[in-house]
Amino acid sequence: MDNEQKTISNEQKFAQIYELSDKLKALRDEKTSLENREKEVEKEIKETDEAMVTLMIDTETPSFTRAGFTFSLTTTTRASAVADCKTELFETLKKEGYGDLVYETVNANSLSAFVREQIENNKDELPGWLEGLVNVYDQKRIGVRKSSKKNS
């Protein structure tokens, strides 16, 4: 009887696994759908904004109120580093006393891949020179991909 109860328990657990797998797949599909819709809405917002800017400039209308909201034509100056001059820009900003604008960053995915590689090349241990400089942890996730098998 003990073995039968264990079997039932495992069957129930697998039923829960299947139920959760259906839920996870549905949630990921919904997330993808929402992300796609968000991209579409962002594109529509940009197009609408650009059309309004053109019309407001053409009609010399700096602002107007409609349905309790004020719409104003604004100008914001934006800047970015010239593609091949980023290092030179950073050095120049530091030299001119604006070093507080410069932030060195490392892409999280690139750092993770680099650390994984270092651990693999160091007998599955974090090299000593990285000790205390990086946090390393294993993240457990469920991978979902389309299967060629047809199961219920």
Sequence and secondary structure as in RCSB ss.txt:
>XXXX:A:sequence
MDNEQKTISNEQKFAQIYELSDKLKALRDEKTSLENREKEVEKEIKETDEAMVTLMIDTETPSFTRAGFTFSLTT
TTRASAVADCKTELFETLKKEGYGDLVYETVNANSLSAFVREQIENNKDELPGWLEGLVNVYDQKRIGVRKSSKK
NS
>XXXX:A:secstr
 HHHHHHHHHHHHHHHHHHHHHHHHHHHHHHHHHHHHHHHHHHHHHHHHHHHHHHHHHTT  EEEETTEEEE   
       GGGHHHHHHHHHHTT GGG      HHHHHHHHHHHHHTTTTS  GGGTTT              SS 
  
